[in-house]
Amino acid sequence: MYFVEEDKEKDEEPGWCRTREEMLKEVKSKPLFDIVVIGGGIHGACFARLAAYNGFKVLLVEKKDYAFGTSSRTSKMAHGGLRYLEIFDLKQVKEGLKARDELLKTAPHLVKIHNFLVPIDKSKFFDRVRIKFGLSLYDLLGGKRIGKHSWYPAESRPLVITLNKTSEWSGAYEYLDGLMNDTRLVIENIISAIQEGAFCINYCEWKYFKRTSDGELICTLYDNINKEEFEVKAGAVVNCAGPWVKEMPGFQGLKKKILFSQGIHLLFDVSWNGPAFLMPKREKPGYYFVWPFLGKVLVGTTERVVSEIPEPPTPTEEEIKELFSYIKRDFNTDFLPLSKAYYAYAGVRTLYNSTNRPSIFISRRPRWVVHGSVLTLIGGKFTTANLTALEGLKLLFKAADIRDRSLIYPEGRLLPGAGLLRRSVDEFLLAGRERGIPDKLLYSAINRFGSRVRYITQNSSWFEPIGNSCLVGEVMLSIKQEQALTINDVLKRRLLVQYLPDKGIGAIGKIKEILKNILKKQEAELDKEEEQYKKRLKEVDGVLERARGGGGSFDCD
Ligand SMILES: Cc1cc2nc3c(=O)[nH]c(=O)nc-3n(C[C@H](O)[C@H](O)[C@H](O)COP(=O)(O)OP(=O)(O)OC[C@H]3O[C@@H](n4cnc5c(N)ncnc54)[C@H](O)[C@@H]3O)c2cc1C
């Protein structure tokens, strides 16, 4: 490690963020770093934030856009993982619950407490005992900090209107857990890392590194926007490339121990803000969830071992049919008709496979592999990413034999959108209502940006609505402060409008105009982006249609 000494001028204004071009210029002119982090998913973002907070000079590179990988394709649960009790992974559950509670405090606009129901089949007395035991243990390990589990009678309205064959259920157990906006959590961790002094560059690909005779690491990177290769020197490299972890030169030795498992999710155009459901799959081990997401219903997930990781991972007809069969069996068709499925996405888990067990029985705990000053992360859970980063940085301290400084974990440090939440939100709502903006649009902005909506309050023209999707100010914030560079970045990974039934198509015209003005993009380039966005939606429409016999589409990148 170098301990690059620099006067880092940290602007304390929350929400402040340097632009990609500013950072890139400095990276190229002073290419010496303590740590280079590969990957802008949740693990890379949390690692960069923690390392920068501890005074290291950090560079994070992401080959596509932030949260392009698994981190925007999760089940959106900030949880301990009730299911992991079945594989006796008490450590994972305990840490998950601790991390969930921290997220509820540090990102209250992005992580919310929600109630989950586990319906109990009347004919399966043993199930009732097993679930009761599991939930009692979950409470004991920390679950009860936000509320203990309880019994939910069969005649309760949410059960009556949602479940199939209501007379066959004796009721449900209810427990509380967290639901999160995974993608926005990545973005806010990136902003926070930059505010702590890290350099974060999206669309910048790690190519390879070589070690000099005196132990330095020379990293070759490729700037995908300016089409330029450049080198930086690093004291340590931290590989957080998720499912692409083993593809990079220098990391192939890991191959044998890694297993990849794809999981898919379906979105239904059904308005629902009621309880979430945890249902046993029955035909095979495991459970699936049905829960509200952006006011609609999300259903997932599946487990399928894969050897190739396509970009992006895509749901197959069989995977969709599997989820359809559970829904048909367990849920009332008035509540969840298959014809209302309009979107599907897939993500890939990276699992450390030291035994030959089926993927469902493999622990989700992260593993750090250390080779001198090169650290590689395999697996892990989104919820526990901060704890995983802490563990990794401790290993780096050990590997570099750092004794003259101690590692600080910024427990409870708020993410950028969490500061001054109440006041900023009140002022934003008042200003928006004065301009006649519908509450639905105002609350969507608050749920995305938290207290950073105050930037919109300060610019009256930013209140202009873009159809029913978002406000102009949200697009401005995405581009000016969050490095969104394309139509897809804005629609999918900043505003999540792609997950709404119209998939953001109606907002494209205005977004193109803003991208053209701010980033000086050429019209032809923007037309091409629009064409690709629509083409991808169209291309993959067919799989959902074949699985169900209707329309639908998949995520596009
Ligand atoms: C179906 C499914 C559901 C899940 N649900 C949950 C859940 O509800 N709760 C939970 O806590 N966890 C959940 N998880 C686990 C969680 O999603 C992952 O642990 C987490 O997102 C992994 O993040 P990551 O940063 O390690 O990887 P990723 O998010 O995949 O990030 C890796 C990044 O590295 C980049 N990259 C790759 N190669 C290069 C290169 N050469 N140069 C630069 N960048 C590169 C990629 O573009 C990518 O953005 C789920 C996982 C799956 C698959």
The ligand as an SDF file (V2000), in Angstrom:
LIG
                    3D

 53 58  0  0  0  0  0  0  0  0999 V2000
  -32.2720  -13.6830   -7.9740 C   0  0  0  0  0  0  0  0  0  0  0  0
  -31.5080  -13.0660   -6.8490 C   0  0  0  0  0  0  0  0  0  0  0  0
  -32.1950  -12.5190   -5.7610 C   0  0  0  0  0  0  0  0  0  0  0  0
  -31.4810  -11.9530   -4.7080 C   0  0  0  0  0  0  0  0  0  0  0  0
  -32.1780  -11.3810   -3.6900 N   0  0  0  0  0  0  0  0  0  0  0  0
  -31.5190  -10.8030   -2.6630 C   0  0  0  0  0  0  0  0  0  0  0  0
  -32.2520  -10.1480   -1.6390 C   0  0  0  0  0  0  0  0  0  0  0  0
  -33.4730  -10.0570   -1.6820 O   0  0  0  0  0  0  0  0  0  0  0  0
  -31.5500   -9.6020   -0.6220 N   0  0  0  0  0  0  0  0  0  0  0  0
  -30.1790   -9.6680   -0.5520 C   0  0  0  0  0  0  0  0  0  0  0  0
  -29.6200   -9.1850    0.4220 O   0  0  0  0  0  0  0  0  0  0  0  0
  -29.4540  -10.2530   -1.5420 N   0  0  0  0  0  0  0  0  0  0  0  0
  -30.0930  -10.8100   -2.5970 C   0  0  0  0  0  0  0  0  0  0  0  0
  -29.3900  -11.3980   -3.6130 N   0  0  0  0  0  0  0  0  0  0  0  0
  -27.9190  -11.3760   -3.5710 C   0  0  0  0  0  0  0  0  0  0  0  0
  -27.3910  -10.0330   -4.0750 C   0  0  0  0  0  0  0  0  0  0  0  0
  -28.0700   -9.6480   -5.2050 O   0  0  0  0  0  0  0  0  0  0  0  0
  -25.9110  -10.1080   -4.4000 C   0  0  0  0  0  0  0  0  0  0  0  0
  -25.2270  -10.5430   -3.2840 O   0  0  0  0  0  0  0  0  0  0  0  0
  -25.3120   -8.7550   -4.7490 C   0  0  0  0  0  0  0  0  0  0  0  0
  -26.1430   -7.9980   -5.5750 O   0  0  0  0  0  0  0  0  0  0  0  0
  -23.9780   -8.9670   -5.4340 C   0  0  0  0  0  0  0  0  0  0  0  0
  -23.3980   -7.7070   -5.6390 O   0  0  0  0  0  0  0  0  0  0  0  0
  -21.9430   -7.5570   -6.2560 P   0  0  0  0  0  0  0  0  0  0  0  0
  -21.5560   -6.1490   -6.1180 O   0  0  0  0  0  0  0  0  0  0  0  0
  -21.0420   -8.5670   -5.6520 O   0  0  0  0  0  0  0  0  0  0  0  0
  -22.1030   -8.0040   -7.7840 O   0  0  0  0  0  0  0  0  0  0  0  0
  -22.8060   -7.2320   -9.0030 P   0  0  0  0  0  0  0  0  0  0  0  0
  -23.9680   -6.4460   -8.5640 O   0  0  0  0  0  0  0  0  0  0  0  0
  -23.0470   -8.2410  -10.0590 O   0  0  0  0  0  0  0  0  0  0  0  0
  -21.7070   -6.1940   -9.4740 O   0  0  0  0  0  0  0  0  0  0  0  0
  -20.5600   -6.5770  -10.1770 C   0  0  0  0  0  0  0  0  0  0  0  0
  -20.2340   -5.4610  -11.1520 C   0  0  0  0  0  0  0  0  0  0  0  0
  -18.9380   -5.6670  -11.6960 O   0  0  0  0  0  0  0  0  0  0  0  0
  -18.9380   -5.1540  -12.9990 C   0  0  0  0  0  0  0  0  0  0  0  0
  -17.8040   -5.7090  -13.7490 N   0  0  0  0  0  0  0  0  0  0  0  0
  -17.6600   -6.9710  -14.2070 C   0  0  0  0  0  0  0  0  0  0  0  0
  -16.5010   -7.0910  -14.8800 N   0  0  0  0  0  0  0  0  0  0  0  0
  -15.8850   -5.8750  -14.8330 C   0  0  0  0  0  0  0  0  0  0  0  0
  -14.6630   -5.3570  -15.3640 C   0  0  0  0  0  0  0  0  0  0  0  0
  -13.8440   -6.1050  -16.0980 N   0  0  0  0  0  0  0  0  0  0  0  0
  -14.3530   -4.0570  -15.1260 N   0  0  0  0  0  0  0  0  0  0  0  0
  -15.1790   -3.2680  -14.4010 C   0  0  0  0  0  0  0  0  0  0  0  0
  -16.3540   -3.7110  -13.9020 N   0  0  0  0  0  0  0  0  0  0  0  0
  -16.7080   -4.9960  -14.1060 C   0  0  0  0  0  0  0  0  0  0  0  0
  -20.2880   -5.5910  -13.5470 C   0  0  0  0  0  0  0  0  0  0  0  0
  -20.6840   -4.8310  -14.6680 O   0  0  0  0  0  0  0  0  0  0  0  0
  -21.1870   -5.4090  -12.3350 C   0  0  0  0  0  0  0  0  0  0  0  0
  -21.8700   -4.1690  -12.3490 O   0  0  0  0  0  0  0  0  0  0  0  0
  -30.0700  -11.9510   -4.7100 C   0  0  0  0  0  0  0  0  0  0  0  0
  -29.3780  -12.4930   -5.8050 C   0  0  0  0  0  0  0  0  0  0  0  0
  -30.0920  -13.0210   -6.8770 C   0  0  0  0  0  0  0  0  0  0  0  0
  -29.3570  -13.5560   -8.0450 C   0  0  0  0  0  0  0  0  0  0  0  0
  1  2  1  0
  2  3  1  0
  2 52  2  0
  3  4  2  0
  4  5  1  0
  4 50  1  0
  5  6  2  0
  6  7  1  0
  6 13  1  0
  7  8  2  0
  7  9  1  0
  9 10  1  0
 10 11  2  0
 10 12  1  0
 12 13  2  0
 13 14  1  0
 14 15  1  0
 14 50  1  0
 15 16  1  0
 16 17  1  0
 16 18  1  0
 18 19  1  0
 18 20  1  0
 20 21  1  0
 20 22  1  0
 22 23  1  0
 23 24  1  0
 24 25  2  0
 24 26  1  0
 24 27  1  0
 27 28  1  0
 28 29  2  0
 28 30  1  0
 28 31  1  0
 31 32  1  0
 32 33  1  0
 33 34  1  0
 33 48  1  0
 34 35  1  0
 35 36  1  0
 35 46  1  0
 36 37  1  0
 36 45  1  0
 37 38  2  0
 38 39  1  0
 39 40  1  0
 39 45  2  0
 40 41  1  0
 40 42  2  0
 42 43  1  0
 43 44  2  0
 44 45  1  0
 46 47  1  0
 46 48  1  0
 48 49  1  0
 50 51  2  0
 51 52  1  0
 52 53  1  0
M  END
$$$$
